[in-house]
Amino acid sequence: MSTVTAPLHVMNNYARWPISLVKGKGNQVWDDQGKAYLDFTSGIAVTSLGHVPPKVTAKLHEQLDTLWHCSNLVHIPQQQILAEKLSRLSGLDQAFFCNSGAEANEGLIKLARRYAQKVKGEDRYEVITFAQSFHGRTLATLTATGQDKVKDGFLPLPAGFVTVPYNDLAAVQSAINDKTCAIMLELVQGEGGVHPAEEAWVKSLRDLCDEHGLLLLVDEIQTGIGRTGTWFAFQQYGVKPDAISLAKGLGSGFPIGAVVATKEVAEAFSPGTHGTTFGGNPLAATAGIATLATMEEEQILDQVAHIHQVLTQELEKLKAEHPDKIVTVRGKGLLLGVELTIPAGDIVTYAREKGVIFLTAGPQVLRLLPSFVTTDEEVKQAMAVFGEALEQA
Ligand SMILES: *Cc1c(COP(=O)(O)O)cnc(C)c1O
């Protein structure tokens, strides 16, 4: 194991693992001591095509020699191409580009407020969100987040958010009032324990939104761009949201976020109402275009379905062998959570020392986020180490 001392001049706001990663290729990463690891987290659902994916790398190299940045005072052709692709894949109409997930959700919340207040002329601003959700670390998005730990010490929080239990229709119905403008949710709660939404409940949310004139906002930052087996998770629920947020998997690791909305809602962002300096610059938009193009050319969604099948089979075997330690396996596509009766952090530590990187989603859930180019052998390697860790625990 590499020895890493606490850095003197980097803020200590992350509980970092005691390793330093310096190189990556495909599903492997290497630390500064030359030790190789199989990355079963994709850098938290980001490097879905593996590390340094060749086609995206080639396009970025080309763009590096052409134009990096030019500001949103001008048209950016790469943004138009990426927006057209996202529109075609989602069935929504228009995109706004930014730099992170939290910034995408800020845009989503601002869009919903402005649509209600300026376009519809109604005095509405309240957003209904859900317990155990995660929407980011800015003041508005941590307020939207249904977990107290992200709010500690950051009072006062902005007004206009109400949090109710997930998969509970009556709770949503009773939270709707004449100030409500939107319902905002993840369809598989990622950080909050890998909890999928029930299909009938999501359909009812769509109906409630239509009935009360509210927007249905889906946070697809972790679930989007193929992670759950379809381009967007909402496509498995038979509903169409009014707007979605994207980030993690969109740029293969190059920072980019997006809000994608119906034309009617998107028009609430008239010129001068919202913006960001770096959003969708030529480099970031190129990373997005190349990521989506690679996924289409290589029929990556079929790969996601295949790896899901191999992985869930292995997990069911482990569950049968360790019924006292594995409670259940949840999730969709390659966003899976294994609920344990033991601390998930211990499994993560054991596996990392054995050269496999896993992640938790809460104290007793192991979160698996392998890349979409993971081989059957790599799945078996990771599950063998998980099995050993369960033996040891
Ligand atoms: C990661 C995540 C965010 C926040 O994204 P950042 O890029 O870290 O700001 C928001 N929502 C969901 C569902 C996420 O998984």
The ligand as an SDF file (V2000), in Angstrom:
LIG
                    3D

 15 15  0  0  0  0  0  0  0  0999 V2000
  -23.2160   13.3520   -8.0340 C   0  0  0  0  0  0  0  0  0  0  0  0
  -24.6350   13.8010   -8.0200 C   0  0  0  0  0  0  0  0  0  0  0  0
  -24.9690   15.1710   -7.9500 C   0  0  0  0  0  0  0  0  0  0  0  0
  -23.9310   16.2470   -7.7720 C   0  0  0  0  0  0  0  0  0  0  0  0
  -23.0290   16.3150   -8.8150 O   0  0  0  0  0  0  0  0  0  0  0  0
  -21.6520   17.1460   -8.6260 P   0  0  0  0  0  0  0  0  0  0  0  0
  -21.0240   17.0970   -9.9810 O   0  0  0  0  0  0  0  0  0  0  0  0
  -20.8650   16.4480   -7.5750 O   0  0  0  0  0  0  0  0  0  0  0  0
  -22.0220   18.5220   -8.2140 O   0  0  0  0  0  0  0  0  0  0  0  0
  -26.3030   15.4990   -8.0090 C   0  0  0  0  0  0  0  0  0  0  0  0
  -27.2670   14.5740   -8.1280 N   0  0  0  0  0  0  0  0  0  0  0  0
  -26.9850   13.2610   -8.2070 C   0  0  0  0  0  0  0  0  0  0  0  0
  -28.0960   12.2720   -8.3610 C   0  0  0  0  0  0  0  0  0  0  0  0
  -25.6670   12.8300   -8.1390 C   0  0  0  0  0  0  0  0  0  0  0  0
  -25.3840   11.5230   -8.1770 O   0  0  0  0  0  0  0  0  0  0  0  0
  1  2  1  0
  2  3  1  0
  2 14  2  0
  3  4  1  0
  3 10  2  0
  4  5  1  0
  5  6  1  0
  6  7  2  0
  6  8  1  0
  6  9  1  0
 10 11  1  0
 11 12  2  0
 12 13  1  0
 12 14  1  0
 14 15  1  0
M  END
$$$$
